[in-house]
Amino acid sequence: MKVGGYAGQILTIDLSKEEVIKEPLDLDMARKFLGGFGLNCKLAWERLDPEVDPYSPKNMIFMGMGPMLGTPAPVSNKCSVVSKWPSTGTISPGTAGGDFGINVKLSGYDEVIITGKAKHPVYVKINGDDVAICNAGDLWGKDSHETTDILWEKHGRQYSVIPIGTAGECLVNTTICMVDKCASWGKGGLPAIMGSKNLKAFLAFGNKGVKVADPKRLMERTKLILERFKSRPDYLKLMIDLGTMDGFAGWADIHGMSSENYAGRFPTEEAYRIYSPQYYLKNIKAGRVSDPTCPIGCKDHVKIQKGEYAGTEAWVSSFYGRVVHMAARCQVGSYEKNVKAQEFFQRTGLCVHSYTALIDWAVELYQRGILTKEDTGGVELKHDFDTTMYLAEQADKHEGLGGILSQGYNKAIEDIGRGCEKYAVQVKGMEPLYDPRINRLTGPEFNQVVNPRGAHAPQGCITLYMSRDLPAERYRPWLEDRGVPKEALKRIFPQAGYFNIARMTPYGEDWVAFMNSVGMGCLRGRVDDFFKGEDWSDVYSSVTGFETSLAELREATRRSYNIYKALNVRLGFSRKDDVFPDRWFEPLETEDRGTLVLSDYFGTPLSRKDCEKLLDDYYDERGWDIETGIPTEKTLIDSGLEDVARDLKKRGLLPKRASNK
Amino acid sequence: MEEKALVLYPERCTGCHACEMVCSLVHDGESNLGLSRIGIMKTNGGGTNENIPVVCQQCHDPICADVCVMGAISRDNETGALVVKEDLCVGCKTCVIACPLGGVLYHYIKGCAMKCDLCGGDPECVKVCLYDAIEFLPMDEWGIKTRLKGAENLGRIFEVVYR
């Protein structure tokens, strides 16, 4: 049988021994865990010492290129990374678009594993069979963009480059990697892990090709999917014009973004005054960037047109999200300052999502007198551009208060002390993106609490945007189409006009995990609305040659999600860590929307007790023990993870009895 | 035969590589940017206006065919495409060197010249480009389109000057 999609090799690079090892991919294992996210988790389970310090040479970076990567199937572009993160101490994934994943795949590798620590700064260059560990002495101290430019100059622009910025070099863990200056990878400290290994950058250019088992069938399905996009020229026009800024009204008006460290909502009028789409089109936008084979090029090329920062340019993924954080959490005050700050974060490697939340928290601590000028180096902390840049510059050098904050909530709470944790809105040491008092408790908000990675929503939320104005039944066809079993649907929709978000979320999480496993981008509704469940089984089957049904793909994903959970159970994580932040139960006073309280999708207020009940439902739906939030022995065995069950049992971590109904 | 060619619009290309992957898949049965007859050459961050699509323009007086001593490149009268006869090609690469547009490449697996054959008159790359960065146009129509584009640019200049 002709096998496609899978390149058939695992590449391990041991930086300590300066060794490059290639081993064949076990195809049975690949089918069981699909690839990407799933295969990363499986390999991490087998090869990564759970007790390892994230900065130890023994920590590993698992990079997975799912079977779809490098093929023409629409949106086949997401590679996944799993490691033990310094910010949260979890073993969890991050995903990225950009050209890196396809070039590793086109070089002939499904997985790249990095271990060890180089004696001096190095970069890893992958070009088909030729894999080299190169001296990066002259790159150390250069920022992300400079490093990328130097490596393009040296090796050619056809290479995809993932550098670490200057912050990563000094082990700042609220950092993220840039892929070719644009896509982002590894929130929570991938640059710091690379920095601890003296690894300045990855480069990849593939020349070997990816086999497709049934090209004709793949092309037929691809054209069918593309026809659905082509039938919506208005939508394509909107996306090429605005990219992710098409969501402006969503964050500025319909929902809104939290500010004042989750104690306020950024005023709608202010958002329209500074950040309108018209202003963006005229003064900010320079071009549109696409991930491989994505019909929606949603990434941004932005360039400041006027003022003090004229000429500053950046390439940004999920631009609107980053604009929002700079706008609402840091209140930088102008679109130009917003982009300038983003550019600085990109060059240093600071993560806009993570570090802006820590800045916001620090400002509140200062306002409350918990932090004083003694801590800040004599500077008054405010919600403004100057404070943002001051703390970011300190973070980049890992010094002063900025340096303390840049180590993420877990470490910063220890270092600052003085009861500061009371004002830290975080789950497992990671900042939430969404405030459920503003957005109500829908998939993304709920996922922030239960995601083993920490308060990270996109990894596991339902791929539909959950606009509160739509009726409950709106979500049923999506779930049906994506192969959610009938019995589960009955539990999700127990009565007309209502759904239980805790029981719905696992299926959204699984779906995103599936996409990250096979290597498909999602961007939720923007792309997902154009797909049907059957597309995925057809694409997977025609690419790989393994005829696989949607139900089988779901089963494989559930297996992957269970092993992902088990990885973290082994580290001691359990229900005690899935905690709704206290602040969410306080009323949110807004300037323009009155008082908002935590409520479900339908507007019914939720108490902590209600939320605990939702957690019960979530674990139950997952087949995990309600008391501990840990997968039961039966669930693990049913998903074909006997070895995982045995291991957890040996460690005394399996629930004593199944408390599930 | 009406003269047609692939018309390229760098300002529309988002750099998604779909055309390259489809091209290599339909011609060689595998997805491989190195074997694609069309190439998206990226500069900087790879956005619109930074990506340059490169493909054979099916020259009216083709240099590649002129320099081929084996007579391995000739025009297909039905499609208008300049096609490599692989059994005649000896892999000397003179055509690759001669083409100023980067339209001819060397097929490093087959060991012969490789170039766009317009997929027998119905180019696949065009079908997967959702932002019309590649169009397959009769040359008279392209003339009008080029003028329209010029008019748009001029219009923008006037807007700037007289606003």
Interface residues (C-beta under 8 A of the other chain):
Chain A: G70 T71 P72 P74 D99 I102 L106 R157 Q158 D180 K181 C182 G206 N207 K208 G209 V210 K211 V212 P215 L218 M219 T222 K223 L226 F229 K230 L236 I240 A286 G287 R288 V289 S290 D291 P292 T293 C294 P295 G297 K299 D300 H301 W315
Chain B: T14 G15 C16 H17 A18 M21 V22 S24 L25 V26 D28 G29 E30 S31 N32 L33 G34 L35 M41 K42 T43 N44 G45 G46 G47 T48 N49 E50 Y108 E124 K127 V128 L130 Y131
